[in-house]
Amino acid sequence: MLDLGGNIYFLAKIFSCDGLSFVQAVSTMTGMSVEDYQAMMNAGGRSPDGVRSIRDKN
């Protein structure tokens, strides 16, 4: 949905209807567990280096 022009705030409204927290939903989008995602964000977030989107993988 992000690739089609949706934004994360719009998606937050959708996944909240399913009872998911922001952290739960975003961790599934990154392919990480909730605990791993929280630890990454608490450590300063994702590195700006490297692959930022699965579209960029070749």
N, C-alpha and C positions, 0 to 999 in steps of 0.2 A: 504494500500500500504506500510505503514511503516513496518507492520508485515512480508511482503514479501520481504523486503530488500531495499525498496526505502528509500531515505533520504529526509529531509525537503527541501533541496535546489532543488532537482529534482521536488518535489511536488510544490514548489514555481513557477517553470517555467510553470507547468500545470495550476495552478489556476490563474496565471497572464494572461493567454490566455483568461480566462473568465472575465477578468477585475476586479478581486478581489485583494484587497491589502493583504499583509501578515497578518495583524491584523484581517481582515474580515475572511480569510480562517482558521486561527488557532483558532479563537473564536468558529467557528462552530465545529471544531474537539474536543474542550473541553466542548462543550455544554453550553457555556456562551455567553451572549450578547457581542457585541464589546465593549461597555462601561465598563461592568464588567471585561472583559479580560484586557483592558487597565489599569483599576484601580488596578487589581491584580499585573500586571507587574510593574506599577509605584510604588507600595508598596513593591517591592522586589521579586516578582515572587511567584510561587507555593511553598508551604512548602514541604521540603523533607520528612516530616513525613506523614503517611497515604497512601492511595491508589494512586499509580502513573499511573496506566494503568487500563483500563476496563477489561483487561485480568485477572488481579489480584483479581477482585471482586468475592466473593463466596457467 
